[in-house]
């Protein structure tokens, strides 16, 4: 029957999109040997298996940006324009004169050279007006001296001044009479107590007041006895 005839002979049918006879522009074939043996016509985008010759332009392009590029910053660029504006004039000049800040002078207030009321003193294990009693001997004509170490008790550096109460024997003096104490656990502040009896003999008594004007509760008081002979 006619309706059972094979359809292979149907007109207009294509099974390869009409590409069976296609060739690239400029000639050539579809295989690796289709350039007619002329390899100069063959190009590829694949990376080569070798590096370009060192020092060549290709090597510069391949190297790109090196890890050392810019390491020294813009200051190392010899072609960089230098700033010479007036705002920079003298900015880096050194001053031969070293600045020394003024030391604040500690002015003693002699009205504070008064013994406090008697209270329990742990250092003496008794009720007393003084924190410690000191004693030394000297010649009635030559005098003598002793050093007193005052331990720091505050957490910050503290100004101090010291002197004797008005009822102390006039033979006593102290030096230095003002300064700055170290912080707690630092080295003690050492002052020198001098006794100049000028011929007076016997037990000469003075009361040394070591005052911390900003922390008066931590001031220290001493009874000093000089046995003049």
C-alpha positions in Angstrom: 0.0 0.0 0.0 1.2 3.6 -0.7 0.7 4.7 2.9 3.1 2.0 4.0 6.0 3.2 1.8 9.3 4.0 3.6 9.9 7.6 4.7 13.7 7.7 4.1 13.1 9.4 0.8 11.2 12.3 2.3 12.5 15.5 0.8 14.1 18.4 2.9 15.3 16.2 5.8 18.9 16.8 7.2 20.6 14.8 9.9 23.8 16.9 10.3 22.3 20.5 10.1 24.0 20.7 6.7 27.5 20.9 8.3 29.0 17.9 6.5 30.7 20.2 3.9 31.7 23.1 6.2 35.3 24.4 6.2 36.8 27.2 8.3 37.3 30.6 6.7 40.6 30.7 4.8 40.5 27.1 3.9 41.8 24.1 5.9 40.2 21.0 7.0 38.5 19.7 10.1 41.5 17.8 11.5 44.9 18.6 13.0 46.6 18.1 9.7 44.2 20.3 7.8 46.7 23.3 7.7 48.6 21.7 4.9 51.7 21.3 7.1 52.0 25.0 7.8 52.2 25.3 11.6 52.4 29.1 11.5 48.7 29.1 10.8 47.9 27.2 14.0 47.0 29.3 17.1 46.0 28.2 20.5 44.9 29.8 23.8 46.5 27.0 26.0 49.2 28.0 28.4 52.7 26.8 27.3 54.6 24.2 29.2 57.7 26.4 29.5 58.5 29.9 30.8 59.5 32.7 28.5 63.1 33.6 28.3 64.4 35.6 31.2 64.7 39.3 30.5 62.4 39.3 27.5 59.3 41.4 27.2 57.2 38.2 27.4 58.9 37.5 30.8 58.0 40.9 32.1 54.4 40.5 31.0 54.3 37.0 32.6 55.8 38.1 35.9 53.1 40.7 36.5 53.4 42.5 39.9 56.2 41.1 42.1 55.8 40.8 45.9 58.6 43.3 46.3 56.9 46.0 44.2 56.0 48.9 46.5 57.7 47.4 49.5 59.6 50.7 50.1 56.6 52.9 49.6 56.3 56.0 47.6 59.3 57.5 49.3 61.6 55.1 47.3 60.4 56.3 44.0 63.2 58.5 42.5 60.7 60.1 40.1 58.3 61.2 42.9 57.9 64.9 43.2 59.2 66.2 46.5 57.0 68.4 48.7 58.6 71.7 49.2 55.6 73.7 50.4 56.0 76.3 53.2 53.8 74.1 55.5 56.7 71.6 55.7 59.5 74.0 56.1 61.3 73.1 59.4 58.9 70.4 60.3 61.6 67.8 60.8 64.3 70.2 62.1 65.7 69.2 65.5 65.8 71.6 68.3 69.1 71.5 70.1 67.5 72.9 73.3 66.0 70.1 75.3 62.8 71.1 77.0 62.8 70.6 80.8 59.5 71.0 82.5 59.4 73.3 85.5 59.5 71.5 88.8 56.6 72.5 91.0 57.9 73.9 94.2 56.6 72.5 97.4 55.9 75.2 100.0 55.8 74.0 103.6 53.0 75.0 105.8 54.5 75.2 109.3 51.1 75.4 110.9 50.8 71.7 110.2 53.9 70.9 112.4 51.7 69.8 115.3 51.4 66.4 116.9 48.0 64.7 116.4 45.9 63.5 119.2 47.0 60.2 120.8 45.8 57.1 119.1 46.7 53.4 118.8 49.9 53.0 117.0 50.5 49.5 115.6 54.2 50.3 115.0 54.6 50.9 118.8 51.8 48.7 120.0 50.6 51.4 122.3 48.6 54.6 122.4 50.8 57.5 121.4 51.0 60.8 119.5 54.1 59.6 117.5 54.6 56.7 115.1 58.2 56.0 116.2 60.7 57.1 118.8 64.3 57.7 117.7 67.4 58.4 119.7 71.1 59.2 119.1 74.0 60.8 120.8 76.3 63.7 120.0 78.9 66.1 121.3 77.6 69.2 123.0 80.1 71.3 121.1 80.3 69.5 117.7 76.7 68.2 117.3 75.7 65.2 115.3 73.2 63.8 112.8 71.1 60.7 112.0 69.2 59.5 108.9 65.5 58.8 109.1 64.0 56.5 106.4 60.3 57.1 105.8 58.5 54.3 103.9 56.1 55.3 101.2 52.5 54.3 101.9 50.5 55.8 99.1 49.7 54.4 95.6 50.9 57.5 93.9 53.9 59.9 94.1 53.2 62.3 96.9 54.7 65.7 97.8 55.9 66.1 101.3 57.5 68.6 103.7 58.8 68.2 107.2 59.9 70.1 110.2 59.8 70.2 114.0 57.0 71.3 116.2 57.3 74.7 117.9 57.9 73.1 121.3 60.9 71.1 120.0 64.5 72.0 121.2 65.9 74.7 118.8 69.0 72.6 118.2 67.1 70.4 115.8 66.8 70.8 112.0 66.0 68.5 109.1 67.2 68.3 105.5 65.7 68.1 102.9 62.6 69.7 104.3 60.5 69.1 101.1 60.3 66.9 98.1 58.3 64.0 96.5 57.9 60.5 97.9 57.9 57.3 95.9 54.9 55.1 95.5 54.1 52.2 97.8 56.7 49.4 97.8 59.2 51.9 96.3 62.4 53.0 98.1 62.0 55.0 101.3 62.5 58.8 101.5 65.6 59.5 103.6 65.9 62.8 105.5 68.7 63.8 107.8 68.0 65.1 111.3 70.8 67.3 112.7 71.3 68.4 116.2 73.6 71.4 117.0 73.4 71.8 120.8 75.8 74.8 120.9 77.1 73.7 124.3 73.7 72.5 125.6 73.9 69.1 127.3 71.5 66.5 128.4 68.5 64.8 126.6 67.4 67.2 123.9 64.0 66.3 122.6 62.3 67.3 119.3 59.2 66.2 117.4 59.6 65.7 113.7 56.5 66.0 111.5 56.6 64.4 108.1 53.6 65.8 106.3 51.8 64.7 103.2 49.7 67.7 102.3 47.4 65.8 99.9 47.2 62.7 102.1 47.4 64.1 105.6 46.0 60.9 107.2 49.2 59.2 106.1 51.6 61.7 107.6 54.3 60.4 110.0 55.4 61.8 113.4 58.6 61.0 115.3 60.0 61.7 118.7 63.7 62.4 118.4 65.9 62.4 121.4 69.6 63.5 121.2 71.8 62.8 124.2 74.2 65.7 124.2 77.4 65.2 126.2 
